[in-house]
Amino acid sequence: MSLIEPGSDRSSTPPRIVAFGGGTGMSCLLAGLREAPVEVTAVVSVSDDGGSSGRLRKDFDMAPPGDIRNCLLALSGQEPLWARLLDYRFQESELAGHSLGNLLITALTRVTGDFDLAIRELNRLLHVQGRVLPANGGKLTLIGTHTDGTKSTGEGMIARSGKPIASIEARPRIDEPAADVAQAIEEADLIVFGPGSLFTSIIPPLLIEGIRRRVFESPAHKVYIANIMTQPGETDDMGLVDHLDALERHAGDPIIDQVLAHDGSIPDDLLASYSRQGSIPVVYEGGLEHREIRVSVADLIDRGATSARHHSEILGQMICDLALAGVGKTV
């Protein structure tokens, strides 16, 4: 499944990809890119306030480590046992619910005195193929404004509100990202958004003005990877175009050049399970014909998984092909 056009030029240096997101969706994409001939920088939103991450955020006054951990493991060049070890989650005593990886990031933050520095050191220690960088180095709280004018504070409350989301903002306000994040965006050949939670993983990095501005000014080809299913409490009943509109509304301008979407076919057992949760497939049904956006629809689901997630290898190959085709370079 190649998206490379015949006769496309290839650079002698690996194309540079910057991917925005967090959680299992982003780690799925990164796993598919780990062995690809590209340079990957994952810019990960760190605003989680639930589960192990939320507890560590509160107890140690630090940015939540969970999404960062998942992405580091997805790009790690260490043997698989390391990934299993760092992903191990305790089931008993005061450690119940915590993963060893989250505790390691917490300890490394204490040792280095800085969350940003800890993550950069962990990139080195885990032999990450590329880079995983936090969009923000400190605690960030998301505030969702709903269509009825009410507001919810924190990822958990936003999802549990049961109300459609009109917009997301972040506190404290951050004007500029870290220097290496800024440089990665400026040098990118391909910028990717998703897959992942739209309002709480993909959009939050754009709330940092320095990131939003650099993305808008970048000549890189910009791709949005649509989720396979809607997310209860966050994107209920939203179609693909609704997802895209929300992303570009927070960017302040049209930024997306291409959308990758699943063709809508879902195994019956998964479809029934998600339907019981109020989740429906995110399917492209038109609406972008008059916008300068290319839509690529393919079978992207991992049919061997127990959840409706993207197939890492297929998705990674599609993104790699786009980068290698040189579509990010403009003359």
Steps between C-alpha positions, in 0.01 A plus 500: 500500500726778376409864467824586320444640155717367216807712447489661844830644618649366821737692718833347601412578862209340686183708487399655830159430646340681794198326649259661747280302735516268796377177649445170322418659164834677475697202631333286232629732225847523656533122522437487125772760438765361736696313230409734212769704318374829645584725795204518736432758770188430703366808680278361770227677693541461878179610668359170629349522848366148546635158601865450590606815314246711683610368839867568426412843363327587828739330742825622343383828343624397155377452146317168455731230353259241353467609137870579483579151630285334233668696222852438632434127509355506148825647362740323735781300347535289814413131503128419549552393862585862587169614356313234698686601815438873469137439408449271802217624721492413869182346636559519873590726796558874468643445150175354363419654164845646441714380210871458553567735208297778662692453825830505312414832333398640839827389660705633207321833528605514866860400416541756221278763661307559178230305311618620159857392573383166639313417180796595283727279711253214475504532120873426522474222758231315303680543165192665353492490119425870457388728781205523735459851641232643730302787348526666841738423784273591789148420615236611254129512576247487218174693521220403267222738403185316399245601241259604777757747638597299807859398571678187626849503649741210452504214251293274722224755563491596131442139398247434775295813432298330228476833317625589150827695505516837326859587587799412714739734680798434726627641827760623563548671167824398330630724224805307381597133489845365585769586247529146361123480446504831315796390286336168414189676368704751301704222335213256440425357157174345617277598794249246626204546735360188664367247537382558854259688722407809300442756773733364769800369302513638145380858547681593829847552343342761272395694810866593540526807279858431391401154378183623329688777319781276383260235372306761303816653354662166416515401130480134605216280375249468784298184553210423732450132587134451586401277788320178418222551758356797684602541863218500754488824698732677260397462135150349526317499164779697330575412140840519337445854371389606849830367639698685236307824553564489876872449443530788253279725713750469784789552257336828400544431129463215249818293537424145382602389151399135521277272705556127550181318595389142561254366246237437766503120503501375861481136620146433624606408854702821541223710347247354744732559797565862406134564424411405855735778614336751266795501261451502121745471205667818374432473128567745221167573334604798290509867584860580407460511123528878483791530741860450398529180702584158361310214665658153500270218613636151569454197726700625799361291785705237682275198457699294747443744786229488765428871453435720197850631456714579197732238357846626595686363199245614242468847649873534547563400138249753369657782699851387408404493129363853522822621661725318252300634207628844590150648524614713791739702287373804318691702240 
